[in-house]
Amino acid sequence: MKYGKTKDLLNQLVADLSQFSVVIHQTHWYMRGPEFLTLHPLMDTFMDEINAQLDVVSERLITLDGAPYSTLQEFADNTAIKDEIGTYERTIPERMAKLVEGYRYLADLYQEGIEISGEEGDDCTQDIFIGFKTEVEKKIWMLQAKLGLAPDVASDDSVKNL
């Protein structure tokens, strides 16, 4: 199977991007506090960006003769990002930190994709992974700055199994 590992990783991303969009949406719905009016609409932008990545990843998988997950059950069964019940108890900084965790996970997954697609000689998919990793690292920087922290995008601490 040509590009087998790349296709597997693309499908992992389909599940994880779908789930992470829900995490962002939950932040959008359950956020409260003095920054609500600024951050609430920003979450729409974050969701749009993740959904745009999901579309590109899914369409690339189809281009490679793969079959992207397309049901809620498939997303749930295959994502590494855990579900959480919505609550109003989390502070805005806690919510932003949770988003940083998700973006870090995606950055690590994109890095894995860069390596795998490179090994398999799939330059086009590798280019997609490089571009999306760049976008995700910028989001980490921005969220970390919001939290008063350094970007720390080159950390050796990978966040797995959110």
Backbone as CSV, one residue per row, in Angstrom:
resi,resn,N_x,N_y,N_z,CA_x,CA_y,CA_z,C_x,C_y,C_z
1,MET,0.853,-1.183,0.000,0.000,0.000,0.000,0.893,1.239,0.000
2,LYS,0.810,2.025,-1.050,1.637,3.218,-1.162,1.215,4.253,-0.125
3,TYR,2.191,4.814,0.576,1.985,5.836,1.594,1.121,5.336,2.760
4,GLY,1.232,4.075,3.098,0.388,3.486,4.142,0.478,4.181,5.485
5,LYS,1.703,4.460,5.945,1.863,5.126,7.250,1.369,6.570,7.185
6,THR,1.612,7.217,6.067,1.138,8.597,5.894,-0.387,8.636,5.943
7,LYS,-1.031,7.692,5.263,-2.500,7.652,5.267,-3.030,7.371,6.671
8,ASP,-2.376,6.492,7.397,-2.800,6.220,8.781,-2.705,7.477,9.628
9,LEU,-1.605,8.226,9.467,-1.440,9.443,10.247,-2.439,10.513,9.824
10,LEU,-2.719,10.609,8.539,-3.744,11.550,8.077,-5.089,11.230,8.720
11,ASN,-5.429,9.955,8.809,-6.711,9.587,9.408,-6.707,9.848,10.911
12,GLN,-5.561,9.660,11.563,-5.452,10.027,12.977,-5.749,11.512,13.142
13,LEU,-5.204,12.295,12.236,-5.466,13.737,12.277,-6.936,14.061,12.024
14,VAL,-7.595,13.304,11.163,-9.029,13.520,10.941,-9.771,13.380,12.272
15,ALA,-9.484,12.320,13.009,-10.145,12.106,14.298,-9.758,13.188,15.298
16,ASP,-8.475,13.500,15.382,-8.013,14.459,16.391,-8.429,15.892,16.086
17,LEU,-8.382,16.298,14.837,-8.836,17.650,14.482,-10.331,17.795,14.727
18,SER,-11.094,16.743,14.436,-12.538,16.778,14.700,-12.796,16.939,16.192
19,GLN,-12.087,16.181,16.989,-12.265,16.266,18.441,-11.775,17.599,18.993
20,PHE,-10.656,18.090,18.484,-10.127,19.352,18.999,-11.045,20.514,18.655
21,SER,-11.699,20.442,17.528,-12.693,21.468,17.196,-13.789,21.512,18.255
22,VAL,-14.181,20.337,18.745,-15.193,20.262,19.813,-14.641,20.858,21.107
23,VAL,-13.383,20.606,21.415,-12.763,21.182,22.614,-12.800,22.709,22.530
24,ILE,-12.458,23.242,21.374,-12.495,24.698,21.194,-13.931,25.203,21.316
25,HIS,-14.861,24.475,20.720,-16.264,24.874,20.793,-16.747,24.879,22.235
26,GLN,-16.325,23.903,23.013,-16.697,23.852,24.425,-16.138,25.080,25.163
27,THR,-14.908,25.449,24.841,-14.328,26.659,25.433,-15.195,27.864,25.074
28,HIS,-15.605,27.929,23.833,-16.461,29.001,23.319,-17.769,29.093,24.117
29,TRP,-18.399,27.960,24.393,-19.689,27.940,25.083,-19.588,28.159,26.586
30,TYR,-18.547,27.625,27.217,-18.494,27.600,28.676,-17.581,28.653,29.289
31,MET,-17.072,29.534,28.496,-16.183,30.567,29.002,-16.969,31.666,29.715
32,ARG,-16.430,32.103,30.846,-16.990,33.238,31.578,-15.844,34.061,32.141
33,GLY,-16.069,35.348,32.243,-15.056,36.195,32.849,-14.904,37.511,32.114
34,PRO,-14.000,38.342,32.616,-13.863,39.693,32.062,-13.375,39.732,30.620
35,GLU,-12.763,38.688,30.135,-12.263,38.674,28.758,-13.224,37.992,27.791
36,PHE,-14.396,37.666,28.275,-15.368,36.921,27.471,-15.630,37.573,26.119
37,LEU,-15.907,38.873,26.121,-16.283,39.541,24.872,-15.176,39.520,23.828
38,THR,-13.941,39.440,24.255,-12.815,39.358,23.320,-12.562,37.919,22.881
39,LEU,-12.576,36.998,23.848,-12.182,35.620,23.559,-13.293,34.784,22.933
40,HIS,-14.531,35.083,23.251,-15.643,34.292,22.707,-15.620,34.282,21.167
41,PRO,-15.573,35.439,20.505,-15.523,35.403,19.036,-14.193,34.860,18.500
42,LEU,-13.110,34.984,19.267,-11.830,34.440,18.835,-11.897,32.918,18.718
43,MET,-12.700,32.285,19.568,-12.844,30.834,19.494,-13.489,30.419,18.170
44,ASP,-14.371,31.253,17.623,-14.921,30.976,16.289,-13.803,30.929,15.250
45,THR,-12.869,31.861,15.347,-11.731,31.892,14.430,-10.882,30.644,14.597
46,PHE,-10.615,30.259,15.853,-9.822,29.054,16.112,-10.501,27.824,15.518
47,MET,-11.820,27.713,15.708,-12.555,26.571,15.152,-12.477,26.567,13.632
48,ASP,-12.641,27.732,13.021,-12.561,27.821,11.558,-11.196,27.357,11.056
49,GLU,-10.135,27.740,11.754,-8.785,27.341,11.338,-8.597,25.830,11.459
50,ILE,-9.046,25.258,12.560,-8.917,23.802,12.757,-9.773,23.062,11.726
51,ASN,-10.970,23.549,11.478,-11.835,22.907,10.484,-11.256,23.018,9.074
52,ALA,-10.562,24.109,8.783,-9.897,24.240,7.487,-8.757,23.218,7.370
53,GLN,-8.005,23.024,8.451,-6.961,22.003,8.446,-7.588,20.621,8.242
54,LEU,-8.699,20.368,8.934,-9.397,19.085,8.807,-9.792,18.827,7.354
55,ASP,-10.290,19.828,6.688,-10.711,19.663,5.298,-9.523,19.329,4.402
56,VAL,-8.424,20.034,4.564,-7.235,19.777,3.744,-6.689,18.376,4.020
57,VAL,-6.609,18.003,5.296,-6.100,16.684,5.674,-6.992,15.584,5.090
58,SER,-8.299,15.748,5.223,-9.233,14.740,4.707,-9.143,14.623,3.189
59,GLU,-9.084,15.753,2.519,-9.009,15.727,1.066,-7.676,15.162,0.580
60,ARG,-6.604,15.398,1.320,-5.326,14.793,0.943,-5.399,13.281,1.100
61,LEU,-6.036,12.829,2.181,-6.201,11.392,2.401,-6.989,10.758,1.249
62,ILE,-8.041,11.409,0.818,-8.837,10.910,-0.306,-7.992,10.904,-1.584
63,THR,-7.195,11.951,-1.781,-6.320,12.033,-2.949,-5.356,10.846,-3.001
64,LEU,-4.936,10.381,-1.830,-4.021,9.239,-1.752,-4.763,7.909,-1.758
65,ASP,-6.055,7.943,-2.111,-6.907,6.755,-2.167,-7.188,6.180,-0.785
66,GLY,-7.257,7.072,0.197,-7.619,6.669,1.547,-9.076,6.993,1.819
67,ALA,-9.541,6.577,2.979,-10.934,6.787,3.376,-10.965,7.445,4.748
68,PRO,-11.219,8.759,4.805,-11.213,9.438,6.102,-12.383,9.010,6.988
69,TYR,-12.104,8.962,8.281,-13.191,8.761,9.229,-14.232,9.842,8.975
70,SER,-15.505,9.461,9.118,-16.538,10.450,8.801,-17.758,10.362,9.711
71,THR,-17.653,9.611,10.797,-18.768,9.541,11.745,-18.287,9.951,13.125
72,LEU,-19.215,10.401,13.944,-18.870,10.757,15.317,-18.269,9.569,16.055
73,GLN,-18.796,8.376,15.793,-18.279,7.183,16.464,-16.832,6.914,16.058
74,GLU,-16.534,7.056,14.764,-15.156,6.850,14.311,-14.216,7.885,14.937
75,PHE,-14.666,9.132,15.005,-13.845,10.171,15.635,-13.569,9.795,17.092
76,ALA,-14.623,9.437,17.818,-14.489,9.102,19.237,-13.601,7.881,19.451
77,ASP,-13.759,6.884,18.595,-12.984,5.646,18.742,-11.508,5.832,18.407
78,ASN,-11.178,6.843,17.627,-9.812,6.964,17.113,-9.036,8.187,17.582
79,THR,-9.681,9.116,18.254,-8.952,10.293,18.718,-8.132,9.978,19.961
80,ALA,-7.048,10.700,20.116,-6.241,10.611,21.334,-6.546,11.779,22.275
81,ILE,-7.478,12.629,21.883,-7.870,13.774,22.709,-9.126,13.380,23.483
82,LYS,-9.019,13.388,24.792,-10.110,12.918,25.638,-11.272,13.910,25.696
83,ASP,-12.454,13.356,25.837,-13.664,14.143,26.073,-13.707,14.643,27.503
84,GLU,-14.302,15.782,27.694,-14.592,16.304,29.028,-16.002,16.860,29.012
85,ILE,-16.705,16.658,30.087,-18.030,17.249,30.221,-17.865,18.754,30.416
86,GLY,-18.686,19.528,29.744,-18.628,20.978,29.861,-18.959,21.438,31.269
87,THR,-18.247,22.475,31.703,-18.482,23.046,33.024,-18.138,24.530,33.004
88,TYR,-18.827,25.277,33.838,-18.517,26.700,33.977,-17.450,26.936,35.040
89,GLU,-16.959,25.875,35.653,-16.023,25.988,36.772,-14.598,26.349,36.362
90,ARG,-14.223,26.104,35.137,-12.855,26.405,34.700,-12.685,27.895,34.443
91,THR,-11.528,28.411,34.824,-11.214,29.814,34.570,-10.754,29.982,33.123
92,ILE,-10.735,31.210,32.686,-10.242,31.471,31.328,-8.784,31.021,31.185
93,PRO,-7.888,31.318,32.135,-6.520,30.803,31.988,-6.472,29.269,31.925
94,GLU,-7.300,28.584,32.666,-7.339,27.114,32.588,-7.804,26.664,31.205
95,ARG,-8.772,27.354,30.669,-9.269,27.007,29.337,-8.200,27.253,28.272
96,MET,-7.483,28.362,28.395,-6.426,28.660,27.426,-5.300,27.627,27.545
97,ALA,-4.969,27.214,28.765,-3.939,26.196,28.964,-4.363,24.868,28.339
98,LYS,-5.643,24.546,28.425,-6.150,23.321,27.800,-6.001,23.397,26.275
99,LEU,-6.250,24.571,25.727,-6.067,24.741,24.286,-4.588,24.594,23.906
100,VAL,-3.705,25.138,24.730,-2.267,24.977,24.464,-1.918,23.493,24.429
101,GLU,-2.435,22.708,25.359,-2.184,21.259,25.374,-2.612,20.625,24.047
102,GLY,-3.792,21.005,23.586,-4.289,20.451,22.327,-3.440,20.847,21.144
103,TYR,-3.056,22.109,21.096,-2.202,22.565,19.995,-0.826,21.904,20.056
104,ARG,-0.298,21.695,21.255,0.995,21.000,21.386,0.884,19.559,20.855
105,TYR,-0.207,18.911,21.204,-0.427,17.556,20.707,-0.447,17.549,19.179
106,LEU,-1.178,18.501,18.585,-1.239,18.577,17.123,0.135,18.874,16.523
107,ALA,0.909,19.760,17.156,2.252,20.058,16.656,3.105,18.798,16.641
108,ASP,3.002,18.006,17.709,3.754,16.749,17.755,3.287,15.786,16.667
109,LEU,1.975,15.725,16.454,1.438,14.834,15.429,1.861,15.292,14.029
110,TYR,1.843,16.598,13.793,2.316,17.111,12.509,3.802,16.808,12.330
111,GLN,4.599,16.915,13.393,6.017,16.578,13.295,6.189,15.109,12.916
112,GLU,5.409,14.256,13.551,5.449,12.834,13.201,5.084,12.635,11.734
113,GLY,4.085,13.383,11.285,3.681,13.307,9.882,4.766,13.783,8.936
114,ILE,5.486,14.827,9.324,6.606,15.324,8.512,7.627,14.208,8.313
115,GLU,7.932,13.534,9.402,8.940,12.469,9.343,8.450,11.276,8.525
116,ILE,7.227,10.839,8.782,6.692,9.663,8.087,6.514,9.926,6.596
117,SER,5.915,11.068,6.258,5.712,11.357,4.833,7.053,11.559,4.128
118,GLY,8.040,12.079,4.845,9.379,12.202,4.271,9.992,10.843,3.981
119,GLU,9.843,9.923,4.937,10.362,8.568,4.749,9.686,7.869,3.565
120,GLU,8.392,8.130,3.403,7.642,7.482,2.328,7.726,8.235,1.002
121,GLY,8.415,9.373,0.990,8.611,10.126,-0.249,7.387,10.887,-0.716
122,ASP,6.496,11.227,0.202,5.285,11.977,-0.148,5.510,13.460,0.162
123,ASP,6.165,14.128,-0.763,6.541,15.522,-0.565,5.337,16.443,-0.398
124,CYS,4.263,16.182,-1.104,3.081,17.053,-1.045,2.441,17.009,0.345
125,THR,2.282,15.801,0.895,1.716,15.693,2.230,2.682,16.278,3.251
126,GLN,3.958,16.048,3.055,4.947,16.613,3.974,4.832,18.140,3.992
127,ASP,4.631,18.738,2.836,4.469,20.190,2.755,3.242,20.649,3.554
128,ILE,2.156,19.911,3.456,0.947,20.231,4.225,1.261,20.175,5.719
129,PHE,1.929,19.099,6.142,2.261,18.939,7.563,3.169,20.069,8.050
130,ILE,4.140,20.457,7.234,5.046,21.542,7.623,4.269,22.846,7.798
131,GLY,3.404,23.157,6.846,2.621,24.389,6.936,1.712,24.412,8.150
132,PHE,1.035,23.301,8.413,0.121,23.262,9.549,0.875,23.259,10.880
133,LYS,2.040,22.634,10.919,2.835,22.692,12.159,3.245,24.130,12.433
134,THR,3.615,24.858,11.394,3.970,26.275,11.544,2.794,27.069,12.108
135,GLU,1.594,26.849,11.567,0.396,27.545,12.057,0.117,27.215,13.520
136,VAL,0.233,25.942,13.869,-0.062,25.493,15.226,0.960,26.069,16.211
137,GLU,2.231,26.097,15.819,3.253,26.675,16.700,2.994,28.165,16.938
138,LYS,2.514,28.870,15.920,2.178,30.281,16.100,1.024,30.423,17.097
139,LYS,0.044,29.534,17.013,-1.084,29.572,17.947,-0.601,29.298,19.375
140,ILE,0.335,28.366,19.526,0.910,28.085,20.848,1.575,29.341,21.392
141,TRP,2.359,30.000,20.564,3.020,31.234,20.979,1.999,32.264,21.467
142,MET,0.942,32.459,20.685,-0.052,33.472,21.036,-0.776,33.126,22.341
143,LEU,-1.162,31.877,22.492,-1.855,31.472,23.710,-0.925,31.523,24.921
144,GLN,0.307,31.120,24.729,1.273,31.197,25.822,1.502,32.661,26.217
145,ALA,1.587,33.562,25.243,1.744,34.987,25.538,0.545,35.499,26.325
146,LYS,-0.643,35.043,25.956,-1.864,35.411,26.685,-1.763,34.992,28.143
147,LEU,-1.114,33.844,28.376,-0.948,33.316,29.728,0.281,33.901,30.435
148,GLY,1.016,34.791,29.747,2.200,35.403,30.335,3.414,34.488,30.325
149,LEU,3.434,33.540,29.384,4.500,32.544,29.321,5.242,32.630,27.988
150,ALA,6.447,32.078,27.967,7.210,31.971,26.720,6.555,30.916,25.828
151,PRO,6.770,31.009,24.524,6.121,30.053,23.616,6.473,28.600,23.907
152,ASP,7.753,28.324,24.168,8.202,26.973,24.495,7.740,25.959,23.459
153,VAL,7.857,26.310,22.168,7.426,25.387,21.112,8.454,24.306,20.829
154,ALA,9.671,24.482,21.315,10.707,23.490,21.070,10.891,22.565,22.271
155,SER,9.889,22.500,23.131,9.967,21.683,24.332,10.075,20.210,23.987
156,ASP,10.800,19.473,24.804,10.881,18.025,24.645,9.689,17.327,25.280
157,ASP,8.882,18.074,26.024,7.721,17.489,26.705,6.546,17.410,25.752
158,SER,6.288,16.228,25.254,5.149,16.019,24.363,3.914,15.769,25.193
159,VAL,2.813,16.370,24.805,1.546,16.138,25.471,0.809,15.061,24.677
160,LYS,0.615,13.924,25.265,-0.079,12.820,24.604,-1.308,12.462,25.405
161,ASN,-2.287,11.939,24.719,-3.513,11.440,25.353,-4.158,12.479,26.252
162,LEU,-4.512,13.579,25.659,-5.201,14.615,26.399,-6.414,14.007,27.028
